[in-house]
Amino acid sequence: MAGQHLPVPRLEGVSQEHFMQHLYPQRKPVVLEGIDLGTCTSKWTVEYLSQVGGRKEVKIHVAAVPQMDFISKNFVYRYFLLRFTLGIQITCFKPLRYLYKIHMAHHLLHKEFFISEDEKYYLRSLGEDPRKDVADIRKQFPLLEEDIKFPKFFKEEQFFSSVFRISSPGLQLWTHYDVMDNFLIQVTGKKRVVLFSPRDAQYLYLSGTKSEVLNIDDPDLAKYPLFSKARRYECSLNAGDVLFIPALWFHNVISEEFGVGVNVFWKHLPSECYDKTDTYGNKDLTAASRAAQILDRALKTLAELPEEYRDFYARRMVLHIQDKAYSKNFE
Amino acid sequence: MAGQHLPVPRLEGVSQEHFMQHLYPQRKPVVLEGIDLGTCTSKWTVEYLSQVGGRKEVKIHVAAVPQMDFISKNFVYRYFLLRFTLGIQITCFKPLRYLYKIHMAHHLLHKEFFISEDEKYYLRSLGEDPRKDVADIRKQFPLLEEDIKFPKFFKEEQFFSSVFRISSPGLQLWTHYDVMDNFLIQVTGKKRVVLFSPRDAQYLYLSGTKSEVLNIDDPDLAKYPLFSKARRYECSLNAGDVLFIPALWFHNVISEEFGVGVNVFWKHLPSECYDKTDTYGNKDLTAASRAAQILDRALKTLAELPEEYRDFYARRMVLHIQDKAYSKNFE
């Protein structure tokens, strides 16, 4: 049984006011067309980016196959110093001729790839110290700042981070959610994005913030039978499109062409709701983490009981949560 | 859509050894026929019980209609002193001519019923002080003790209580569970018992230990749509039959004829698992109550979040409970 397929609505020429008053409160994904993003959409060619250059230590995901798998870990992280030029060349999937190697020097002396000849690359820019600093392309890539305008569809003080995303054609990022609201700005190139509602979490076989169902187009329904119940929202992003991904919405992204994307994350909730150590925008809200810890204590208590009783009272706990904490306002 | 209907197995001449080694570990209801219950099954006629007499203050449920409703509370509790004779007469639904009134004296001076002419009665015997003492018919009705043998299918030290149950014909007790294992001994008369597995708790619309679905034969599926998923086990109990109701199994009992039943509860788990203040055998196990209290703290923490987030994290908590505490061994 195939799940329900739903298009993500596309709206052209949406004003800040209209977005904030009418679209944002709906907490549903929407593609905004024709937003003024500055000159980046025409300017950020490979050639231009090569010229503005800059040298940067970056961390990339290197995957042997296009579909990255966080369970079997079919990718590795590699740090190296690259000229910005090179970042583009990597993701263009050209030989790594110009590689400035640091950590991986001994690996790279004799070959021009990390793990296999047809490996794929995925760059997600980070803050200066990724454990402390959030990514902000205006800081890490100041030469590019003046070319891009972020949609000012939130208050300046809500801004959290802006992130470069560059990946090899075909590379697929697993289905996951973030806790921050998010504009995915497709500057150049093309992506396909599939989204699932937070309400469908129970059909996605989660492991942390990620879905274990990697192949969303041909899922193993014997292993993941409930996945067929998940309502699948889908859109294509072309250069200049901006996708609003509300916090908690699951998203799976395939780069159909080489291209440059920029993510802007911002805070929908008061700052104190978010984990202060979160530099990625994907750590669970502090209240949720505390609740999860408390729940673990409850489960430890239940574990004192024999299986038959533990199972029964676990079911009763579930009924209690559904009664007390599930929203009655959602479909 | 009607739920699955399943018969409760009936077995004749089961030995103590066979029960304890083969049936008991299955934790499923079974009707035992031909168990030696002593002389009670032939002796306990209304006439005999009237003769052995005794005076007793008892508490009875008085209901205006046969189907007792714990939500609308269509019954009242009434305490009065009755000769044992009278208890039978009440449940035979004869006029209350011989009533010795204490608490309700002013109500009963001028009429021979409590709430309506066609009211129904249900007597469940209690301990001397029901808040402290458990019911044991051997203590509260010593004159009857020698007539009845309880099936010795558990260890003497596991014994918890024995309870008289006498009710008007047609009276229906709502679906509920107890936390103790239980033999329902049909001494005289006839009952129909419908049971549901603890695993089907989520289809029963629970309020505490009780199901809100009162009319199990013609349920309001618009109000209780999931009820149709509950697998319904059913049996008829005739004089001399003994029904094993495992702890946590839901049961709904209709007295099809006037008759006398005796329940024997015993402890399946070590004594310390049970609530020490429980005189009825239906208070949740202490570990379960503690877990429920801890869960409430977790829900209070979640409640700090806006609805959308609370709903999402509540769903994640449910997934976590299902993953960690649900048994994988049940069908």
Contacts between the chains, C-beta under 8 A, distances in Angstrom:
chain1	res1	chain2	res2	distance
A	27	B	308	6.0
A	198	B	308	7.4
A	198	B	311	7.4
A	198	B	312	4.3
A	198	B	315	7.5
A	199	B	311	7.4
A	199	B	312	7.8
A	199	B	315	7.4
A	201	B	312	6.7
A	201	B	315	5.0
A	201	B	316	6.3
A	201	B	319	6.8
A	202	B	315	6.1
A	202	B	318	7.3
A	202	B	319	6.0
A	206	B	316	7.2
A	206	B	319	6.5
A	247	B	309	7.7
A	248	B	308	7.2
A	248	B	309	7.0
A	248	B	312	5.0
A	269	B	305	7.9
A	269	B	306	6.8
A	269	B	309	7.4
A	273	B	305	7.1
A	284	B	313	7.3
A	285	B	305	6.3
A	285	B	309	6.2
A	285	B	313	7.4
A	287	B	301	5.4
A	287	B	302	6.4
A	287	B	304	4.6
A	287	B	305	5.1
A	287	B	313	7.9
A	288	B	302	6.9
A	288	B	305	6.8
A	288	B	309	7.1
A	288	B	313	4.1
A	288	B	316	7.6
A	290	B	301	5.0
A	291	B	298	4.4
A	291	B	299	7.3
A	291	B	301	4.3
A	291	B	302	4.6
A	291	B	313	6.4
A	291	B	317	6.8
A	292	B	298	7.7
A	292	B	313	7.7
A	292	B	316	7.6
A	292	B	317	6.8
A	292	B	320	7.0
A	294	B	294	6.1
A	294	B	295	7.8
A	294	B	297	5.3
A	294	B	298	3.8
A	294	B	301	6.3
A	295	B	294	7.8
A	295	B	295	6.7
A	295	B	298	4.7
A	295	B	317	5.4
A	295	B	320	6.5
A	295	B	321	7.3
A	297	B	294	5.3
A	298	B	291	4.4
A	298	B	292	7.7
A	298	B	294	3.9
A	298	B	295	4.7
A	298	B	298	6.6
A	299	B	291	7.3
A	299	B	320	7.9
A	299	B	321	6.8
A	299	B	324	5.3
A	299	B	325	5.5
A	301	B	287	5.4
A	301	B	290	5.0
A	301	B	291	4.3
A	301	B	294	6.3
A	302	B	287	6.4
A	302	B	288	6.9
A	302	B	291	4.6
A	302	B	325	5.6
A	303	B	325	7.4
A	304	B	287	4.5
A	305	B	269	7.9
A	305	B	273	7.1
A	305	B	285	6.3
A	305	B	287	5.1
A	305	B	288	6.8
A	306	B	269	6.8
A	307	B	327	5.1
A	307	B	329	6.8
A	308	B	27	6.0
A	308	B	198	7.4
A	308	B	248	7.2
A	308	B	327	7.3
A	309	B	247	7.7
A	309	B	248	7.0
A	309	B	269	7.4
A	309	B	285	6.2
A	309	B	288	7.1
A	310	B	325	5.6
A	310	B	327	7.2
A	311	B	198	7.4
A	311	B	199	7.4
A	311	B	325	7.0
A	311	B	326	5.6
A	311	B	327	4.0
A	311	B	330	6.6
A	312	B	198	4.3
A	312	B	199	7.8
A	312	B	201	6.7
A	312	B	248	5.0
A	313	B	284	7.3
A	313	B	285	7.4
A	313	B	287	7.9
A	313	B	288	4.1
A	313	B	291	6.4
A	313	B	292	7.7
A	313	B	325	8.0
A	314	B	321	5.2
A	314	B	322	7.5
A	314	B	324	8.0
A	314	B	325	3.6
A	314	B	326	5.6
A	315	B	198	7.5
A	315	B	199	7.4
A	315	B	201	5.0
A	315	B	202	6.1
A	315	B	326	7.2
A	316	B	201	6.3
A	316	B	206	7.2
A	316	B	288	7.6
A	316	B	292	7.6
A	317	B	291	6.8
A	317	B	292	6.8
A	317	B	295	5.4
A	317	B	321	5.7
A	317	B	325	7.8
A	318	B	202	7.3
A	318	B	318	5.1
A	318	B	321	5.6
A	318	B	322	6.9
A	319	B	201	6.8
A	319	B	202	6.0
A	319	B	206	6.4
A	320	B	292	7.0
A	320	B	295	6.5
A	320	B	299	7.9
A	321	B	295	7.3
A	321	B	299	6.8
A	321	B	314	5.2
A	321	B	317	5.7
A	321	B	318	5.6
A	321	B	321	7.7
A	322	B	314	7.5
A	322	B	318	6.9
A	324	B	299	5.3
A	324	B	314	7.9
A	325	B	299	5.5
A	325	B	302	5.6
A	325	B	303	7.3
A	325	B	310	5.6
A	325	B	311	7.0
A	325	B	313	8.0
A	325	B	314	3.6
A	325	B	317	7.8
A	326	B	311	5.6
A	326	B	314	5.6
A	326	B	315	7.2
A	327	B	307	5.0
A	327	B	308	7.3
A	327	B	310	7.2
A	327	B	311	4.0
A	329	B	307	6.8
A	330	B	311	6.6
